[in-house]
């Protein structure tokens, strides 16, 4: 059966990448893992937010990397979503690890881009080790060289390559980076591609599937697929309905 990944927590019902959204995901037993995004503050603290800029999901402005951790902590990351979430801070990765430690799998996307965030791999891995999450954490990135670096620091932590389209030579890329899994936009995934990769022992996931009709196409077509969604509750409902139909 497919595995449900809560994208930035339960981000359809709470402000993305906040402790509120992550807490909602932890409360749902059928969620396989929680996905978050990590940047570095100006003073090198791993913080959890998706965009490189603060404007969309906080009361701040400008680039994350131009603000210290203390400056980021003074911003509101929940007010934009709904009044009841006012006061949600931008969490540090350490806070997320404290909350999820031993409770759920955690997919940590490193938002490395160009020369931004040099050394982010070591900082994130150090925190994962500190909280004993090596077996439950996965590191991922669109920056595949970053995953090669991470694998060299600690091969015991799974690394994953993220793709926006349908690449060629996927197996060669996995071999080069020593990554063990991939995540692709669902529109580019075919049953033949998934089977080929799974036959080679590659764990395959897709992002970001929010509409029930798309979920209904993916669930029966791809056994063991990871499906990332902003609305885990919708995917849970689809899976339950399909089970009832089979009976």
N, C-alpha and C positions, 0 to 999 in steps of 0.2 A: 504494500500500500504506500501511497505517496506520503511524504513527510512535510509537515507544515512549519514554515519559517516565518516568524513575526517580524516584518520589515520595520526597522527602527522602533521596535516594540509594537504594541497595538496602536499604530499611528493613525488609523482611521477613526479612533475613538478618543485619543489623547494626543497631546503635542509630541511630535516625533522626537526620538532620542532623549526623552526625559525619563526620570525615575518613575513618573506616573505611568507612562506608556509601557515601560519595562515591567513594572509591577503588575499591570493588567495581564501581560503575557505570561508572567510567572504563575498567575492564578488559574490559567487554563491548562489542564493536564494533557490535553491532546496536542499541544504545540511542541514540536520537536526541538526547535532552537529559536534563539532571538538574535536578530542581526542589528548591529550598531555601526556607527561611523566614527573614526577617531582622527583628530588633528593634534598639533602641538601648539600650545600657547607660546607667547613671546619668550617666556622663561622656561620653556621645555617641558611643560606639564601636559600629558595626554588628556585631551578633553573630548567629550562626545557631542558631535553635531554633524550634520550632513554637509551643508554648503561651506565653501571656503570663506564666505562672507557672513556677517552677523545679521544683515538687514531683514531677511525673509522670516526667520523664526525666533527673533529676539528683539529686545528694545535697543540693541546696540547697532552700530554702523561700522563699516569697514571690514578689513580682513581679520580673521581670528589670530593669525600669526603676529599681528601688530599690537596685540593686547596681552597683558600679563594674566596669569590665572586669577589673581585677586580682582582685577578689573572685569574679567569675564563673569566672575561669581556675583557681581553686583547687578548683572543684567537679568531681565525676566524672560524666560524661554517658554512660558505658557500662556501669557496674556493674549498673544496673537491668535491662538486657537479657539479659546472660549474663556469667558470670565471666571468660570469655576476653577480654571487651572492657573490663575494669576499667582505669581510668586514662585513658579517652578524654576529652579536654577539650571544653568548649563552644567550638567554633571561632569565630574572627572571620570576617567576610566576606572580609577581605583574605587570610586563610589559604586559604580556599576558592578565591579567584581565583588565588592562586599555584599551587594544585594543578591547577586546570582550565584555566589560561591557554592558549588556542590548541588545546586538546585536545577540547573538547566544548561544545555549547550549554548555557547555564545559564539557568534560569528562576528569577528572584528575586522571591519574593512578599514585599511589604512589609506587615508586620503592623500597619499604622496603624489606630488605633481611637479615635474621638472626638478628644480633644485630646492623646492620646499621640503621642510621637515626631514632634513638629514639626521639620521640616527633614530628615527621614530621606531624602527624595528626593535632595536635593543631596549628602548624604554618600555615599549609595550610588552615585550617578552619578559622583562624583569618583573613587571607587575603580575603577569599571568603565573609566573613561577612562584611569586610571593604568596599568592592565594591558592596555590595547588590546583590550578585549572588547566594544566597541560593536556589532560585527556579529554577535556570538555570544550576547549577553545579551538577555534579555527581562525587563521589569519588569511585575509583575502585582499586583493587590490587589482585595479586596472593597470597599475604599474607592475609589470611582471618581473622586472629586475628587483623590485622591492621584495617580492616573494622569494627570489633566489637568495637575497641577503638574509632574509628571515630564516630560511631553511638552513643556511650555513651557521647561523647563531645557535639554533636549537632544532635539530632534525626531528625531535620527538613531538613537536607541535605541528599539526597539519596545516599546510598552506594551500591556497586556492587561487586560480586565475579567473578573473572576471572579464567577460567579453560583451561588447555592445552589439556586435553583429555575429555573422557566422564565419569564423576564421578557417583557414586551411592549416594543415600540419599541426593539429592540436597535440597529438601524441609527442611530436618532436619538441614542442614548446614545454610540455609537461616534463619531459626528460631533461631539458636544459635547465629549467627552474627547480626541478625536484618537487614540484607541486603534485598533490594527489587527487585533486578534484577541480571541477570547473563550474562556473555559474554563467548562464547566457540569457539574453532577452528571449522570452518565450516564443516570440514570433519567428525566430530563426531555428527553432528546434523541431526535428522530425523524428519519427519513431526509428528510422534507420540509423540516424546519427546517435541517438541515445543508446540503442542496442550495441552499436559498434564500440562506443566508449565504455559502456558497462561490461562488455565482453573482455575488455582489456583491464578491467578492475578500476575504472575511473568513476568516481561518484559524480553524478550530474544533477545540477539544479537550474531552475529558471527564475527569472524576476521580470517584472513585478506584476502579479496576476490578481486583479481586483474584481473583475466582472464574473458573475456566476456562470455565464454561458461559456467563457473561455476556460473556466475551471472544469466544467463538465466535459470539455473536449480533452483536456490534459490528463485528468485523473485516470480514465480507463486505458488511455493510450500508452502511458509510460509508468510501468510498475517501478517502485522504489525511487521515483523522482522526488527531488526536493522542490517544493513550490513556495516561493517567497511572496507574501502578500501583506498589504496594509490592513486587510480585514480577515484575520484568521477565523473569526466567527462565521463568515460567509463560506469559507472553504470547509470548515467542520460540518456545516449544514449540508453542503453539496455531497461530501463523502458519506454522511449518514443516509441521505436520500438515495444515493446510488447503491448503498448496501441493502437498503430495504427493497429496491427494485430487483436486485439479484435474487433475493429470497423469494 
